[in-house]
Amino acid sequence: MPAEESSAARGADRSRATSAISRALRPPLLAAGDGPLPAGLALRVGSAAGSRRPPAARSRTTGGPRTPRGGGVRRLYEQARRAWDRPLTAYYLILGAGLLITVLGLVMVYSASMIKALELDKPGTYFFRKQFLAAVIGAGLMALAARMPAKLHRAMSYPLLMGAVFLMVLVQVPGIGMSVNGNRNWLYLGGPFQLQPSEFGKLALVLWGADLLARKQDRRLLTQWKHMLVPLVPVAFMLLGLIMLGGDMGTAIILTAILFGLLWLAGAPTRLFAGVLATAGLIGFLLIKTSPNRMSRLDCMGASEPGPGGSCWQAVHGIYALASGGWFGSGLGASVEKWGQLPEPHTDFIFAITGEELGLAGTLSVLALFAALGYAGIRVAGRTEDPFVRYAAGGVTTWITAQAVINIGAVLGLLPIAGVPLPLFSYGGSALLPTMFAVGLLIAFAREDPAAKAALAMRRPGVRWKTMRRRIKKRPSGER
């Protein structure tokens, strides 16, 4: 018993001593003006204060202050802005938007052309198979253009221009050229295949004009108006004349838009730009005024009735197709207007069938894809230091966006029907091949950006492994 009492007493004395030591080591509360804390004591006080949760960091369940309104929206905006500013944003936008528009266009061509093929005593997949073959060839051209350096693109500009001019002259030779829907702009290649050389004339004008302006800028000649206009404007007018000989007003409008885009990028003065625009507008007005067919198309803008003799039949039924689609459409393949009511449902008015079958959601998706492609093209043209890349990227972006706006505006009744297809979307191999090559040009230019090139190099497995090994060697041996 005495031994047990003594051990208990020793335990009590030990606990009292421990509590006394802890009280002695506890930092005192200093009043204002007592002077700085010792170094060791300040470290203990800072660690103890840091271990406590501040009132602003308390969770909502504990009753702490909530995050101010708009913080989440601001954070999302900052994240989106950082994503847009990444070096590979334009590269992925061009690649993704171009491929998605092409794939969705294949689906809609198959859906919109089935009835037309059966009317011609062809299989239901007749037009789809031709478009799919053109898309496969176009994908190869796009991959080839994306891997070609800018020097090779510049080298092929003159041969491409001379080849396009030769084919466009060949179209006007009797017995060689063909007329389709009143326009003599086609070459017969044998079998079911035809070629429209004016579509390749757009690509030729972009590449040749970009190379010409880049060489003149290197020599500092663009400050003189004669060097800015000659020989760019005469060659463009020569192409326009060959196109108008066949009666294709729509393609001539797109070619004029490309010319204006190149002059704008070259920094043409306002007076010079206005003069060229006024001249082209006057020529276009005379061509429209002297053609009853073109005047009737102009009269059908915003029409709600087919009119006498059905002169506005196509424009009105395009509006009918869009109006019957609703929010999400009647379903893929369930269009009513393609059963003989709407002319050219798989070419010029495929956007109307898209609105009828996929609804407003489908049409807005197509518009968003074209907007993304246009934004990426402008970004590539604006961030490069190479004048050829700037002019070529701007010309391609002008070409695709202007053609999309003219086609969709005609379907919506906001513009006259120009007879141009929706880029990458409508049926037509002659239009699809040069357009996919032009998208490959944009991809190549986006890849050549120094920041994008460095980002792509860092994503290669070998480069990443070497970089990791280099970082590991720099670490001290005692660190993990």
C-alpha positions in Angstrom: 0.0 0.0 0.0 2.7 2.6 0.8 4.4 1.7 -2.4 1.2 2.2 -4.4 0.6 5.6 -2.6 4.1 6.8 -3.4 3.7 5.9 -7.1 0.4 7.7 -7.3 2.0 10.7 -5.7 4.9 10.7 -8.1 2.4 10.5 -11.1 0.5 13.5 -9.7 3.7 15.5 -9.3 4.7 14.6 -12.8 1.4 15.8 -14.3 1.5 19.1 -12.3 5.1 19.7 -13.5 4.1 19.1 -17.1 1.2 21.5 -17.0 3.5 24.1 -15.3 6.0 23.7 -18.1 3.3 24.1 -20.8 2.0 27.3 -19.1 5.5 28.6 -19.0 6.1 28.0 -22.7 2.7 29.5 -23.8 3.3 32.8 -25.5 2.1 35.8 -23.5 -0.5 38.2 -24.9 1.5 41.4 -25.7 -0.1 44.7 -25.6 0.4 47.3 -28.3 3.8 48.9 -28.0 5.4 46.0 -26.1 8.0 45.5 -28.9 8.6 42.7 -31.4 8.4 39.0 -30.4 11.4 36.8 -30.2 12.2 34.9 -33.3 11.3 31.5 -32.0 8.2 32.7 -30.2 7.1 34.6 -33.3 7.4 31.4 -35.4 5.2 29.5 -32.9 2.7 32.2 -32.8 2.5 32.4 -36.7 2.1 28.7 -37.0 -0.6 28.6 -34.4 -2.4 31.5 -36.1 -2.0 29.9 -39.5 -3.5 26.6 -38.3 -6.8 28.4 -37.5 -9.3 28.8 -40.3 -10.1 32.4 -41.1 -13.7 33.4 -41.0 -13.9 34.0 -44.8 -12.8 30.4 -45.5 -15.5 28.8 -43.4 -17.9 26.6 -45.3 -21.5 27.7 -45.8 -22.7 25.0 -43.5 -20.9 26.6 -40.5 -22.6 30.0 -41.2 -19.5 31.8 -42.6 -19.7 34.6 -45.2 -20.6 33.4 -48.7 -18.8 34.1 -51.9 -20.0 37.4 -53.4 -22.4 37.1 -56.3 -20.7 37.0 -59.7 -17.6 35.4 -58.5 -18.4 32.1 -60.3 -19.3 33.9 -63.5 -16.1 35.9 -63.3 -14.1 32.8 -62.7 -15.7 31.1 -65.7 -14.9 34.2 -67.8 -11.3 34.1 -66.8 -11.0 30.4 -67.5 -12.6 30.9 -70.9 -10.3 33.9 -71.7 -7.2 31.9 -70.8 -8.5 29.0 -73.0 -9.0 31.4 -75.9 -5.5 32.8 -75.5 -3.7 29.4 -75.6 -1.3 29.0 -78.5 -3.2 26.0 -80.0 -6.7 27.4 -79.8 -6.8 28.5 -83.5 -5.2 25.2 -84.6 -7.9 23.1 -82.9 -10.7 25.4 -83.9 -9.8 25.2 -87.6 -9.3 21.5 -87.5 -12.4 20.7 -85.4 -14.8 23.1 -87.1 -13.7 22.1 -90.6 -14.1 18.4 -90.0 -17.4 18.8 -88.1 -18.9 20.9 -90.9 -17.8 18.3 -93.5 -19.1 15.3 -91.6 -22.5 17.0 -90.8 -22.7 18.1 -94.4 -22.3 14.4 -95.5 -25.1 13.4 -93.3 -27.4 16.2 -94.6 -26.5 15.5 -98.2 -27.5 11.9 -97.8 -30.8 12.9 -96.1 -31.6 15.8 -98.6 -30.7 14.0 -101.8 -32.4 10.6 -101.4 -35.7 11.7 -103.0 -33.9 13.6 -105.8 -31.8 10.5 -106.6 -34.9 8.3 -106.8 -36.6 10.9 -109.1 -33.7 10.5 -111.5 -33.9 6.7 -111.4 -30.7 6.5 -109.4 -30.0 4.7 -106.1 -30.9 6.6 -102.9 -27.2 6.9 -102.1 -26.1 8.1 -105.5 -25.3 11.7 -104.5 -24.0 10.7 -101.1 -21.4 8.3 -102.6 -20.1 11.0 -104.9 -19.9 13.5 -102.1 -18.2 10.9 -99.8 -15.6 10.2 -102.5 -14.9 13.9 -102.9 -14.7 14.3 -99.1 -12.1 11.5 -98.9 -10.0 13.1 -101.7 -10.5 16.5 -100.0 -9.3 15.1 -96.7 -6.1 14.0 -98.4 -5.7 17.4 -99.9 -6.3 19.1 -96.6 -3.7 16.9 -94.9 -1.2 17.6 -97.7 -1.8 21.4 -97.5 -1.5 21.2 -93.7 2.0 19.7 -94.0 3.3 21.9 -96.8 5.5 24.8 -95.9 4.6 28.4 -96.9 7.4 28.5 -99.5 5.8 25.6 -101.4 2.4 27.2 -101.2 3.9 30.4 -102.7 5.6 28.4 -105.4 2.4 26.7 -106.6 0.4 30.0 -106.8 1.4 30.8 -110.4 0.9 27.3 -111.8 -2.4 27.1 -110.1 -3.5 30.5 -111.5 -2.5 29.6 -115.1 -4.2 26.2 -114.8 -7.4 27.8 -113.5 -7.4 30.4 -116.3 -6.8 27.7 -119.0 -9.7 25.5 -117.7 -12.0 28.5 -117.5 -11.2 29.4 -121.1 -11.7 25.8 -122.1 -15.2 25.9 -120.6 -16.2 28.5 -123.3 -15.1 26.2 -126.1 -18.2 24.7 -127.9 -18.4 21.0 -127.4 -16.2 21.0 -124.3 -18.0 23.2 -121.8 -21.4 22.2 -120.3 -24.4 24.2 -119.2 -26.0 23.4 -115.9 -29.1 25.4 -114.8 -28.4 28.0 -117.4 -24.7 28.6 -116.3 -22.0 27.5 -118.7 -19.2 26.8 -116.1 -18.7 23.1 -116.2 -16.3 20.6 -117.9 -17.4 17.1 -118.5 -14.9 14.5 -117.2 -16.6 11.3 -118.3 -19.2 9.2 -116.5 -21.0 11.0 -113.7 -18.1 13.4 -113.0 -18.0 17.1 -113.9 -15.7 19.9 -112.9 -16.3 23.6 -112.3 -13.0 25.4 -112.8 -14.3 28.7 -111.3 -14.2 27.0 -107.9 -10.4 26.5 -108.3 -10.2 30.1 -109.5 -11.0 31.2 -106.0 -8.1 29.3 -104.5 -5.8 30.5 -107.3 -6.7 34.2 -106.6 -6.1 33.8 -102.9 -2.6 32.2 -103.2 -1.5 34.3 -106.2 -2.8 37.6 -104.7 -1.2 36.8 -101.3 2.2 36.1 -102.9 2.0 39.2 -105.1 1.1 41.5 -102.2 3.7 39.9 -99.9 6.5 40.5 -102.4 5.5 44.1 -102.9 5.3 44.7 -99.2 8.9 43.3 -98.8 10.0 45.9 -101.4 7.9 48.6 -99.7 5.9 49.2 -102.9 2.4 49.1 -101.4 2.5 52.7 -100.4 1.9 53.5 -104.1 -1.6 53.0 -105.4 -0.5 51.7 -108.8 1.5 48.9 -107.3 -1.4 48.0 -105.0 -3.8 47.8 -107.9 -1.7 46.5 -110.7 -1.7 43.6 -111.6 -4.0 42.4 -108.8 -7.2 44.1 -109.9 -6.7 43.5 -113.7 -6.1 39.7 -113.2 -9.1 39.6 -110.8 -11.3 41.3 -113.4 -10.1 38.8 -116.0 -11.2 35.9 -113.9 -14.5 37.7 -113.3 -15.0 38.2 -117.0 -14.4 34.5 -117.7 -16.9 33.6 -115.0 -19.5 36.1 -116.2 -19.2 34.7 -119.7 -20.8 31.6 -118.3 -23.5 33.6 -116.4 -22.4 32.5 -112.9 -23.2 35.7 -110.9 -22.8 34.0 -107.5 -19.2 32.8 -108.0 -18.4 36.3 -109.4 -19.6 37.8 -106.1 -17.4 35.5 -104.1 -14.4 36.3 -106.2 -15.1 40.1 -105.8 -15.3 39.6 -102.0 -11.9 37.9 -102.0 -10.4 40.8 -104.0 -11.8 43.3 -101.5 -10.5 41.2 -98.6 -7.0 41.3 -100.1 -7.1 45.0 -100.7 -8.3 45.6 -97.2 -5.5 43.5 -95.7 -3.0 45.3 -97.8 -4.1 48.6 -96.3 -5.7 50.2 -99.3 -6.7 53.8 -98.7 -10.3 54.6 -98.2 -10.6 56.5 -101.5 -9.0 53.7 -103.4 -11.1 51.0 -101.7 -14.3 53.0 -102.3 -13.4 53.6 -105.9 -12.9 49.8 -106.6 -16.1 49.1 -104.6 -18.1 51.6 -106.6 -16.8 50.3 -109.9 -17.7 46.7 -109.0 -21.1 47.8 -107.7 -21.8 49.6 -110.9 -20.8 46.6 -113.0 -22.9 44.3 -110.8 -25.9 46.7 -111.1 -25.8 46.7 -114.9 -25.5 42.9 -115.0 -28.5 42.5 -112.8 -30.5 45.2 -114.5 -30.0 43.7 -117.9 -31.0 40.1 -116.9 -34.7 39.3 -116.1 -33.6 36.2 -114.3 -31.4 38.1 -111.9 -34.0 40.9 -111.4 -36.6 38.2 -110.5 -34.2 36.9 -107.8 -33.8 40.4 -106.4 -37.6 40.8 -106.3 -37.9 37.6 -104.2 -36.1 39.0 -101.2 -38.4 38.6 -98.2 -41.2 37.1 -100.3 -44.0 35.2 -98.4 -45.9 34.0 -101.5 -44.7 32.1 -104.6 -45.9 35.0 -106.8 -47.2 34.9 -110.3 -46.0 31.9 -112.3 -44.1 30.7 -109.2 -41.2 33.1 -109.7 -40.4 33.0 -106.0 -41.2 29.4 -105.4 -37.8 28.4 -104.2 -37.3 31.3 -101.8 -40.7 30.8 -100.3 -40.4 27.1 -99.8 -37.0 27.6 -98.2 -38.8 29.7 -95.6 -41.5 27.1 -95.2 -38.9 24.5 -94.5 -37.2 26.6 -91.8 -40.5 27.5 -90.2 -41.7 24.0 -89.9 -38.6 22.8 -88.2 -39.3 24.4 -84.8 -36.8 24.1 -82.0 -35.4 20.6 -82.7 -36.8 19.7 -86.1 -39.0 17.0 -87.4 -36.2 14.4 -87.3 -33.3 13.3 -89.5 -34.8 12.2 -92.9 -38.3 13.4 -92.1 -38.3 16.5 -94.3 -41.4 17.2 -96.3 -40.1 20.0 -98.6 -37.4 17.7 -100.2 -40.3 15.6 -101.8 -40.3 17.8 -104.9 -41.4 21.0 -103.2 -38.0 22.7 -102.7 -35.7 22.8 -105.7 -32.0 22.1 -105.1 -32.5 20.7 -101.6 -29.0 19.1 -101.4 -27.0 22.0 -103.0 -28.0 25.7 -102.6 -30.8 25.1 -100.1 -29.4 22.4 -97.9 -29.5 24.8 -95.0 -33.3 24.9 -95.3 -33.5 21.1 -95.1 -31.2 21.2 -92.1 -33.5 23.7 -90.4 -36.5 21.5 -91.1 -35.0 18.2 -89.9 -32.7 19.4 -87.1 -34.6 22.6 -86.1 -33.2 25.8 -84.7 -30.7 23.8 -82.7 -29.2 22.3 -85.8 -29.0 25.6 -87.8 -27.4 27.4 -84.8 -24.9 24.7 -84.5 -23.9 25.1 -88.1 -23.7 28.9 -87.7 -21.5 28.4 -84.5 -19.1 26.2 -86.4 -18.7 28.7 -89.3 -18.3 31.5 -86.7 -15.5 29.5 -84.9 -13.8 28.8 -88.3 -14.0 32.5 -89.2 -12.7 33.6 -85.8 -9.7 31.2 -86.0 -8.8 32.4 -89.5 -8.9 36.0 -88.4 -6.7 35.1 -85.4 -4.1 33.4 -87.6 -4.0 36.4 -89.9 -3.7 38.8 -87.1 -1.0 37.1 -85.1 1.5 36.3 -87.8 4.6 38.3 -88.8 4.8 36.7 -92.3 2.9 38.9 -94.9 2.1 36.0 -97.2 0.5 34.1 -94.3 -1.5 37.1 -93.3 -2.8 37.8 -96.8 -3.5 34.1 -97.6 -5.2 33.4 -94.2 -7.3 36.6 -94.6 -8.2 35.7 -98.2 -9.3 32.2 -97.2 -11.3 33.5 -94.3 -13.0 36.1 -96.4 -13.8 33.5 -99.1 -15.4 30.9 -96.7 -17.3 33.4 -94.5 -18.6 35.5 -97.4 -19.9 32.5 -99.2 -21.5 31.1 -96.1 -23.2 34.5 -95.4 -24.5 34.8 -99.0 -25.9 31.2 -99.0 -27.5 31.4 -95.6 -28.8 34.9 -96.2 -30.5 33.7 -99.4 -32.1 30.8 -97.6 -33.4 33.2 -94.9 -34.8 35.6 -97.5 -32.4 38.4 -96.5 -30.3 38.3 -99.7 -31.1 37.4 -103.3 -30.5 33.9 -104.4 -27.0 33.8 -105.8 -26.7 30.1 -106.5 -23.6 29.5 -104.4 -23.2 26.4 -102.2 -22.7 26.4 -98.5 -18.9 25.8 -98.0 -17.9 22.3 -96.9 -21.6 21.5 -96.4 -23.5 21.5 -99.7 -23.3 18.8 -102.3 -20.6 19.4 -105.0 -17.1 17.9 -105.3 -15.8 20.9 -107.4 -16.6 23.2 -104.5 -15.5 20.8 -101.7 -12.0 20.0 -103.0 -10.6 23.5 -103.1 -12.4 24.5 -99.9 -10.9 21.6 -98.0 -7.4 22.5 -99.4 -8.0 26.1 -98.2 -8.8 24.8 -94.7 -5.6 22.8 -94.8 -3.8 26.1 -95.6 -5.2 27.6 -92.4 -4.1 24.6 -90.4 -0.6 24.9 -91.8 -0.5 28.6 -90.9 -1.8 28.0 -87.4 0.9 25.3 -86.9 3.6 27.7 -88.1 2.9 30.1 -85.3 6.0 30.1 -83.0 4.0 29.5 -79.8 1.9 26.8 -81.4 5.0 25.1 -82.8 6.6 25.0 -79.3 3.4 23.7 -77.8 3.1 21.0 -80.4 6.7 20.0 -79.9 6.2 19.7 -76.1 3.4 17.2 -76.7 5.6 14.7 -78.5 6.4 11.8 -76.2 10.2 11.9 -76.9 10.5 15.6 -76.2 8.4 15.3 -73.0 10.6 12.4 -71.7 13.8 14.3 -72.4 12.4 17.3 -70.7 11.4 15.3 -67.6 14.9 13.7 -67.5 16.5 17.1 -67.7 14.4 18.4 -64.8 15.2 15.3 -62.7 18.9 15.8 -63.2 18.7 19.3 -61.9 17.2 18.3 -58.6 19.4 17.6 -55.5 20.0 14.0 -54.7 18.3 14.2 -51.3 14.9 15.5 -52.8 12.2 13.2 -54.1 
